[in-house]
């Protein structure tokens, strides 16, 4: 029989599937909460390949599109801030550009503070109850801040590390569609300015909030709960999904709540590396999503034209984002698929600076390149850290740490584009270009650091491996765990 190390081998650049001679038998569901026992018991007959493909397609149709629509509405709620700005919200509320930017920063603080308890609650009470509560329990736009991290963690509880990037891209791609759709929708809604005594930006907030409230009401009934107790599956299907996820986790099979894992999440240097990579990429991403209409207006377009012209860059970015993520899953690789789009985003910012006197066409093409780059790097990044954190508690807390720190970039992002830098925003574009350059360099360096750890584990002597296996709840520190690079 193949050794544990052979079964758990995840190659540095291309993770391989585990042996399936007995692994297709399913672990009893009541045993899946154990921290170290990964024995396999033939409790249910495993699904055939055809049956599993049919099951995965059923789950894909139920989970991914619904989460995508939820995020589309969430992102609309966020991106409409930028649309409302050029629709006159600052003038009507008599606030300065600086006050507006400070308000954007405050908008992100709730996400930074509450993301960790939010992920723990998702695991405790179930996603189909927690997510709709989050969507309707907080005033105004703050609810959207908790959505991204929770759904990403939720999806890692259903899909393996070789599947998650594609699903995240389809889910995250909805944010780019929201950017495209939001600009066109805002263009139309602004025609309602003055209707019933309300300003156009007020109608933007009202109309775009209605789908969010509706979806929050039906989420409990549509979104499947966790795999081990989901009513969307029968016993055999649940057992197969749980067993498959345990195989993919390798030795990091801990699914129970653990204070030790919680502490491990706060002391793991790799989590902070992922956080740094995230934050230097999120500042350009969030600032672009918040200020793209203003950037386009600075090219010489009228206010209404700027709303509509913000759609094509997002549409292009959506297609590229999905293609990049699909290739990342196919190759079993993350770092290059993150770094290359970020590099193109950096080039886009440089072109926005260099072409500022070349007319609107050149600037608009540069904007398309920039938007595509800053969005396309996101799914490989989001699926990278989730796939490298073992143990459910550590993954829930670690993912929340990464996303909380990373999305603190939203606080900074709201301050990057200043009124005194308009209309070409040379300083802001320069800052974003430098941040993406730092991200590219850090990502490549971190890739080789993980490869070194994997190689060291591959070359352990039996005695070294025995010592490394001592202790409980090792999670991804287990010598048989391999990091995706």
C-alpha positions in Angstrom: 0.0 0.0 0.0 1.2 3.5 -0.7 2.8 5.4 2.2 1.0 8.3 3.8 3.6 10.7 2.4 3.0 9.4 -1.2 -0.8 9.7 -0.7 -0.6 13.2 0.6 2.0 14.5 -1.9 1.0 17.9 -3.3 3.7 18.9 -5.8 5.1 22.4 -5.6 3.6 23.6 -8.8 1.2 20.9 -9.7 -0.6 19.1 -6.8 -1.5 15.5 -7.7 -4.5 13.5 -6.8 -4.1 10.9 -4.0 -4.2 7.1 -4.6 -7.7 5.8 -4.6 -7.3 2.1 -4.0 -9.2 2.2 -0.8 -9.6 5.9 -0.4 -12.9 6.0 -2.3 -14.6 4.3 0.7 -16.2 6.8 2.9 -15.5 7.8 6.5 -18.5 7.5 8.8 -19.9 11.0 9.2 -19.8 10.9 12.9 -16.1 10.3 12.8 -15.2 13.4 10.8 -14.8 15.6 13.8 -11.8 13.7 15.1 -8.5 15.5 15.1 -6.1 12.8 14.0 -7.8 9.6 12.9 -7.8 9.5 9.1 -8.7 5.9 8.8 -11.2 5.0 6.0 -14.2 2.8 6.6 -16.4 1.4 3.9 -19.6 2.7 5.4 -21.2 3.6 2.1 -20.4 2.5 -1.4 -18.4 5.3 -3.1 -19.9 7.2 -6.0 -18.8 6.4 -9.5 -17.1 9.0 -11.5 -20.3 9.6 -13.5 -22.3 9.9 -10.3 -19.8 12.3 -8.7 -19.6 14.6 -11.7 -23.4 14.8 -11.7 -23.3 15.6 -7.9 -20.6 18.2 -8.3 -22.6 19.9 -11.2 -25.7 19.9 -9.0 -23.7 21.6 -6.2 -22.0 24.0 -8.6 -25.4 25.1 -9.9 -26.8 25.6 -6.4 -23.8 27.2 -4.6 -21.7 29.1 -7.0 -24.4 31.1 -8.9 -26.3 31.9 -5.7 -23.2 33.1 -3.9 -22.2 35.0 -7.0 -25.6 36.8 -7.1 -25.3 37.6 -3.5 -21.8 39.1 -4.0 -23.0 40.9 -7.1 -25.6 42.7 -5.0 -23.0 43.2 -2.2 -20.6 44.7 -4.6 -23.3 46.9 -6.2 -23.9 48.3 -2.7 -20.3 49.1 -2.4 -19.6 50.4 -6.0 -22.6 52.6 -5.9 -20.6 54.9 -3.5 -18.4 55.8 -6.4 -21.4 56.3 -8.7 -23.2 58.4 -6.1 -20.1 60.6 -5.8 -20.3 61.8 -9.4 -24.1 61.9 -9.1 -23.7 64.8 -6.7 -23.8 63.3 -3.2 -20.9 65.4 -1.9 -22.6 68.6 -3.1 -26.0 67.7 -1.8 -24.7 66.7 1.6 -22.4 69.7 1.7 -19.3 67.6 2.5 -15.8 68.1 1.3 -13.7 65.6 -0.7 -11.6 64.9 2.4 -14.8 64.2 4.4 -16.0 61.9 1.7 -12.7 59.9 1.7 -12.7 59.6 5.5 -16.3 58.2 5.3 -15.0 55.6 2.8 -12.3 54.6 5.2 -14.7 54.2 8.1 -16.8 52.0 5.8 -14.1 49.4 5.9 -13.2 49.4 9.6 -16.1 47.2 10.6 -14.8 44.5 8.2 -11.4 44.6 9.8 -12.7 44.3 13.4 -15.5 41.7 13.0 -14.3 39.3 10.2 -12.8 36.8 12.6 -15.9 36.3 14.9 -18.0 36.3 11.7 -16.2 33.3 10.3 -16.4 31.5 13.6 -20.1 32.1 13.8 -20.5 30.9 10.2 -19.0 27.5 11.2 -21.0 27.4 14.5 -24.5 28.2 13.4 -24.3 27.4 9.7 -23.9 29.5 6.6 -27.5 29.4 5.5 -28.5 31.2 8.7 -25.5 33.4 9.4 -25.1 34.9 5.9 -28.7 36.3 5.7 -28.4 37.6 9.3 -25.2 39.4 8.3 -26.9 40.9 5.2 -29.8 42.4 7.1 -28.6 43.0 10.6 -26.2 45.9 10.1 -27.1 49.4 9.1 -26.4 50.7 5.6 -23.3 49.5 3.7 -21.5 47.9 6.7 -23.2 44.6 6.0 -21.3 44.1 2.7 -18.0 44.2 4.6 -18.6 40.8 6.2 -19.7 39.0 3.1 -16.5 38.2 1.1 -14.5 36.4 3.9 -17.5 34.3 5.0 -18.4 33.0 1.6 -14.8 32.2 0.7 -14.4 30.1 3.9 -17.8 28.5 3.2 -16.7 27.4 -0.3 -13.5 25.8 1.1 -15.8 23.5 3.1 -17.3 22.2 -0.1 -14.5 22.1 -2.7 -11.0 20.8 -2.8 -7.8 22.9 -3.3 -7.7 22.0 -7.0 -11.3 23.2 -7.6 -11.6 26.3 -5.4 -9.9 28.9 -7.6 -12.3 28.4 -10.5 -15.3 28.6 -8.2 -14.0 31.7 -6.5 -13.4 33.3 -9.9 -17.0 32.7 -10.9 -18.2 34.1 -7.6 -15.7 37.0 -7.6 -16.3 37.6 -11.3 -19.7 38.8 -10.2 -18.0 41.8 -8.7 -16.6 42.8 -12.0 -20.0 42.3 -13.6 -21.4 44.5 -10.8 -18.9 47.1 -11.8 -20.1 47.0 -15.4 -23.8 46.6 -14.6 -23.6 49.1 -11.8 -22.3 51.9 -14.0 -25.0 51.3 -16.6 -27.7 51.0 -13.9 -26.5 54.1 -12.2 -26.6 55.9 -15.6 -30.3 55.0 -15.9 -31.2 55.6 -12.3 -29.7 59.1 -12.4 -32.4 60.0 -15.0 -34.8 59.8 -12.0 -33.2 62.8 -10.4 -35.9 65.0 -8.9 -38.6 62.2 -8.9 -40.6 62.3 -5.7 -38.3 65.0 -4.4 -35.3 62.7 -4.3 -31.8 63.2 -5.8 -30.4 60.7 -8.3 -27.9 59.4 -5.9 -30.6 58.6 -3.4 -32.5 56.6 -6.0 -29.2 54.7 -6.6 -29.0 53.6 -3.0 -32.7 52.8 -2.8 -33.1 50.7 -6.0 -29.8 48.8 -5.6 -30.7 47.8 -2.0 -33.9 46.0 -2.9 -32.3 42.9 -4.5 -30.0 42.5 -1.5 -32.9 42.5 1.0 -34.8 40.0 -1.1 -31.9 37.6 -1.5 -31.2 37.8 2.2 -34.7 36.5 2.9 -34.4 33.5 0.6 -30.8 32.5 1.4 -31.8 30.4 4.4 -33.9 28.2 2.1 -31.6 28.0 -1.0 -28.0 27.9 0.3 -26.8 24.4 1.4 -25.6 24.1 4.9 -22.2 22.4 5.7 -21.5 19.2 3.8 -21.8 16.9 6.9 -25.4 17.9 7.7 -26.7 19.4 4.4 -30.2 18.4 3.5 -29.3 19.0 -0.1 -27.5 15.7 -0.1 -28.4 12.1 0.7 -26.4 10.0 3.2 -24.2 8.5 0.5 -23.5 11.8 -1.2 -22.7 13.5 2.1 -20.3 10.7 3.0 -18.5 10.9 -0.4 -18.1 14.7 -0.2 -16.8 14.6 3.4 -14.4 11.8 2.6 -13.1 13.6 -0.5 -12.4 16.8 1.4 -10.6 14.8 4.1 -8.4 13.2 1.5 -7.6 16.6 0.0 -6.8 18.0 3.4 -4.2 15.3 3.9 -3.2 15.1 7.6 -4.8 18.4 8.3 -8.3 16.9 9.0 -9.2 18.7 12.2 -12.8 19.9 11.9 -13.8 20.6 15.5 -13.5 24.0 17.2 -10.1 24.3 18.8 -8.5 27.1 20.9 -5.1 25.7 20.0 -5.8 26.1 16.3 -7.1 29.6 17.0 -3.8 30.5 18.7 -1.9 28.8 15.9 -3.6 31.1 13.4 -2.4 34.2 15.1 1.2 32.9 15.4 1.7 31.5 11.8 4.1 33.7 9.9 2.7 32.4 6.6 -0.7 33.9 7.4 0.9 37.3 7.7 2.7 36.8 4.4 -0.6 36.2 2.7 -2.0 39.2 4.5 0.7 41.4 3.2 0.3 40.1 -0.3 -3.4 40.7 0.0 -3.2 44.3 1.4 -0.8 45.6 -1.2 -3.1 44.3 -3.9 -6.4 45.4 -2.3 -5.5 49.0 -2.1 -5.4 49.4 -5.9 -8.4 47.1 -6.3 -10.6 49.0 -3.9 -9.5 52.4 -4.9 -10.1 51.5 -8.5 -13.6 50.1 -7.8 -14.5 53.2 -5.8 -13.0 55.9 -8.1 -13.2 54.4 -11.6 -16.1 56.7 -12.6 -14.2 59.7 -11.4 -11.0 58.6 -13.2 -13.0 58.2 -16.4 -14.6 61.6 -15.9 -11.1 63.1 -15.6 -10.4 61.8 -19.1 -12.9 64.4 -20.4 -16.2 62.5 -20.4 -19.3 64.0 -19.0 -20.8 62.7 -15.8 -23.4 60.5 -17.4 -21.0 59.3 -20.0 -18.5 58.4 -17.2 -21.1 56.2 -15.6 -21.7 54.2 -18.8 -18.1 54.1 -19.8 -17.1 52.4 -16.6 -18.9 49.2 -17.8 -16.5 47.9 -20.6 -13.4 47.7 -18.4 -15.3 45.6 -15.8 -16.7 43.3 -18.5 -13.2 42.6 -19.9 -11.9 42.0 -16.4 -14.6 39.5 -15.7 -13.7 37.3 -18.6 -9.9 37.4 -17.9 -10.5 36.8 -14.2 -12.3 33.5 -14.9 -9.8 32.3 -17.4 -6.8 33.0 -15.1 -8.5 31.2 -12.2 -9.4 28.2 -14.4 -5.8 27.9 -15.5 -4.6 28.2 -11.9 -6.7 25.2 -10.9 -5.6 23.3 -13.9 -1.9 23.9 -13.2 -2.3 23.6 -9.5 -0.3 26.9 -9.2 -1.1 30.2 -7.5 1.9 32.6 -7.3 2.5 33.1 -11.1 -1.2 33.4 -11.7 -1.3 36.1 -9.1 1.8 37.9 -10.1 1.3 38.1 -13.9 -2.1 39.9 -13.7 -0.7 42.3 -11.0 2.2 43.0 -13.3 -0.2 44.0 -16.1 -2.1 46.1 -13.6 1.1 47.9 -12.8 1.7 48.5 -16.5 -1.8 49.9 -16.8 -1.2 52.4 -14.0 2.1 53.5 -15.6 0.3 54.0 -18.9 -2.4 56.1 -17.2 0.4 58.4 -16.1 2.4 58.3 -19.3 -0.7 58.9 -21.6 -2.3 61.7 -19.6 -1.6 64.1 -22.5 -2.4 61.7 -25.3 -6.2 62.0 -25.3 -9.1 60.0 -23.9 -8.7 56.9 -26.2 -5.2 56.1 -25.0 -6.3 56.7 -21.4 -9.4 54.6 -21.7 -7.4 51.6 -23.1 -4.9 52.0 -20.2 -7.9 52.0 -17.8 -9.1 48.7 -19.3 -5.7 47.1 -18.8 -5.5 48.4 -15.2 -8.9 47.2 -14.2 -8.3 43.8 -15.7 -5.0 43.4 -13.9 -6.2 44.5 -10.4 -9.2 42.2 -10.6 -7.7 39.1 -12.3 -5.1 38.6 -9.5 -7.8 38.2 -6.8 -9.1 34.6 -7.2 -5.6 33.0 -7.2 -4.8 35.1 -4.2 -8.0 34.2 -2.3 -7.7 30.5 -3.1 -4.0 30.4 -2.3 -4.2 31.1 1.5 -7.4 29.1 2.0 -5.7 26.1 0.4 -2.6 26.4 2.6 -4.3 26.6 6.0 -5.1 23.2 7.6 -7.7 22.5 10.2 -11.2 24.1 10.1 -10.7 26.4 13.1 -7.3 27.5 11.9 -8.6 28.0 8.4 -11.6 30.0 9.6 -9.5 32.2 11.8 -6.5 32.4 9.5 -8.7 33.3 6.5 -10.4 36.0 8.6 -7.1 37.4 9.6 -5.8 37.5 6.0 -9.0 39.1 4.7 -9.3 41.5 7.7 -5.7 42.8 7.3 -6.0 42.7 3.5 -9.2 44.6 3.4 -7.7 47.3 5.7 -6.4 48.3 2.2 -9.9 49.6 1.7 -9.3 52.1 4.4 -6.2 53.3 2.6 -7.9 52.9 -0.8 -10.5 55.5 0.1 -7.7 58.0 0.7 -5.5 57.4 -2.4 -7.5 59.4 -5.0 -7.5 63.0 -3.7 -9.4 66.0 -5.2 -6.2 68.0 -5.5 -4.7 65.2 -7.7 -7.6 65.4 -10.2 -8.1 65.0 -13.1 -5.1 62.9 -14.0 -4.4 61.5 -10.5 -0.7 61.0 -11.1 0.1 60.6 -7.5 -2.6 58.0 -6.9 -1.7 56.0 -10.0 2.0 56.1 -8.9 1.1 54.8 -5.5 -0.9 51.9 -6.9 1.8 51.0 -9.4 4.4 50.8 -6.7 2.1 48.7 -4.5 1.5 46.2 -7.3 5.3 46.0 -8.0 5.8 45.2 -4.3 3.1 42.5 -4.5 4.7 40.9 -7.6 8.1 40.7 -6.0 6.8 39.4 -2.6 4.6 36.8 -4.3 7.5 35.3 -6.2 9.8 35.3 -3.2 7.0 33.7 -1.0 6.5 31.0 -3.7 10.1 29.9 -3.4 9.9 30.0 0.4 7.0 27.5 0.3 8.8 25.3 -2.2 11.7 25.2 0.2 9.4 24.0 3.0 7.9 21.3 0.7 11.3 20.1 -0.4 12.5 19.9 3.2 9.5 17.7 4.1 10.1 15.6 1.0 13.7 14.9 2.1 13.0 14.1 5.8 14.6 11.0 7.3 12.2 8.6 9.0 13.5 9.8 12.4 13.0 13.5 11.5 9.5 12.7 10.3 8.7 10.8 13.5 9.7 13.7 15.6 7.8 16.2 13.4 4.7 14.1 13.7 4.7 14.3 17.5 1.9 16.3 19.1 -1.8 16.8 18.3 -3.6 19.2 15.9 -0.5 19.9 13.8 -2.8 21.1 10.9 -0.6 22.3 8.0 2.5 21.9 10.1 2.3 18.2 9.7 5.3 16.9 7.7 3.0 15.2 5.2 1.2 18.4 4.3 2.3 20.1 1.2 1.7 23.8 0.4 0.4 24.9 -2.9 2.8 27.4 -4.4 
